[in-house]
Amino acid sequence: MTRILILLGALILAVGLLWPYLSQLGLGRLPGDIVIERGNTTFYFPIMTCILISLVFSLVLWVANR
């Protein structure tokens, strides 16, 4: 369990450090992501980005378990 938590923390750290470079790929601005702007308020819900990330993680885990 401790190894999983350490790996998860390292993964979150790596994604946080690489976020400026990953944002240039267009993640978070895909067609299907919902953005509602009214006055000073912005509501953002990245549906397609979540689906894409879920598919990639599912594929990686499926390959890792084979």
C-alpha positions, -999 to +999 in steps of 0.1 A: +000+000+000+028+024+008+044+018-026+012+027-043+008+059-023+044+069-030+040+062-068+007+081-068+023+111-051+053+110-075+028+109-105+009+139-091+041+158-086+053+150-122+020+161-137+021+193-117+056+201-128+049+193-165+015+210-166+027+241-185+040+218-212+009+195-211-015+224-215+001+233-248-012+200-262-048+213-260-060+192-231-088+211-214-098+228-246-112+199-265-145+200-284-172+189-260-157+206-229-184+229-214-175+265-206-202+289-194-191+325-188-216+349-172-205+382-157-175+376-134-182+338-131-169+311-152-180+275-150-158+250-167-165+212-170-140+193-192-161+163-202-142+152-233-108+157-215-120+135-187-131+108-211-098+109-230-077+107-199-099+078-186-094+059-219-057+064-218-054+052-182-077+022-189-055+013-219-023+016-198-038-005-170-051-031-194-017-035-210+000-036-176-023-064-164-017-086-196 
